[in-house]
Amino acid sequence: MTTTLMSLTEYLPIIIYVLVAILISYFITKKVAKKNKLSLLILPGIFLALTLVTGTFGMIVNDWGALGYLIIAVLSLGALVGSLVSSLIVYLTVFKRKD
């Protein structure tokens, strides 16, 4: 029982971060994707590019600046997951209803 609580408290900030990213990107995606289905992928594409660029910079740099790049890469990876989930929710609620 205590190990379950300990692991929950370790992962709780990550879960809250992804839920906040889902909530914020849901409203942005809903505004952007009024009629075009491809515009659902704009926000996840931005976060994917940010993750790849900062992750690459984190692997290239040889000093402590790499830690900053890798932290930003992990945060943008969480935002990528959140924006993908929100894009899926918008697709299933808005565009599937029209078909």
C-alpha positions, 0 to 999 in steps of 0.5 A, a space after each residue: 500500500 505504501 509503495 503504491 502511494 509513494 509511486 503515485 506521489 512521484 508521478 502526480 506532477 507529471 500527470 497534472 502537467 499532461 492534464 493541464 496541457 490537454 486542457 489548454 491545447 483543447 481550447 486552442 485546437 478547437 479554435 484553430 480547427 474549425 473546418 479543416 481536419 489537417 489543422 488539428 495537427 498544427 499544435 502537435 507538430 509545433 511541440 514535436 519540432 520543439 522536442 526534436 530541436 531541444 533534444 538534439 541540442 541537449 545531446 550536442 552540447 558538452 556543458 551543463 547547458 545540456 541539462 536545460 535543453 533536456 528539461 525543455 525537451 521533456 516538458 515539450 514532450 509532455 505538451 506533445 502528448 497533451 496536444 495529441 490527446 486534445 486533437 484526438 478529442 476534438 476530432 472525435 467530437 467535432 469532425 466525427 459528428 459531421 460525418 
